[in-house]
């Protein structure tokens, strides 16, 4: 027996990464903070921090 409705991956919300520009999709771990998520990966987040620090 399945719990809840199954969602197709194409039905999930997505938005572009601020660093690389590639689209990324919603993940369950971001369910509470989706509006604050701006980068597709930890690598992009670290790269953005390095770019802000560079003179």
C-alpha positions as CSV (number, residue, x, y, z in Angstrom):
1,X,0.0,0.0,0.0
2,X,1.4,3.4,-0.9
3,X,1.4,6.4,1.4
4,X,0.3,9.7,-0.1
5,X,0.1,10.5,-3.8
6,X,3.1,9.8,-6.0
7,X,4.5,12.8,-7.7
8,X,6.3,12.7,-11.0
9,X,9.7,14.3,-11.1
10,X,8.5,16.7,-13.8
11,X,5.7,17.9,-11.5
12,X,8.2,19.1,-8.8
13,X,9.1,22.8,-8.7
14,X,12.5,23.9,-10.0
15,X,14.6,27.1,-10.1
16,X,18.0,28.1,-11.5
17,X,21.1,28.0,-9.4
18,X,22.6,31.4,-8.7
19,X,26.1,30.3,-9.4
20,X,26.0,28.0,-12.4
21,X,22.6,28.8,-13.8
22,X,21.5,25.2,-14.2
23,X,18.0,24.3,-13.1
24,X,17.6,22.2,-10.0
25,X,14.5,20.5,-8.6
26,X,12.8,20.6,-5.2
27,X,14.0,17.9,-2.7
28,X,12.3,16.6,0.4
29,X,15.1,17.8,2.6
30,X,14.4,21.4,1.4
31,X,10.7,21.2,2.1
32,X,10.9,23.7,5.0
33,X,13.4,26.1,3.5
34,X,12.8,25.9,-0.3
35,X,12.6,29.7,-0.5
36,X,16.0,30.1,1.0
37,X,17.8,27.5,-1.2
38,X,19.7,29.3,-3.9
39,X,22.4,26.9,-5.1
40,X,22.1,23.4,-6.6
41,X,24.9,21.9,-4.7
42,X,27.4,22.4,-1.9
43,X,30.1,22.9,-4.5
44,X,28.2,25.9,-6.1
45,X,27.5,27.4,-2.6
46,X,31.3,27.3,-1.7
47,X,32.2,28.7,-5.1
48,X,29.8,31.6,-4.6
49,X,31.4,32.4,-1.2
50,X,34.9,32.3,-2.8
51,X,33.8,34.7,-5.6
52,X,32.3,37.1,-3.1
53,X,35.5,37.2,-1.0
54,X,37.8,37.7,-4.0
55,X,38.9,41.3,-4.6
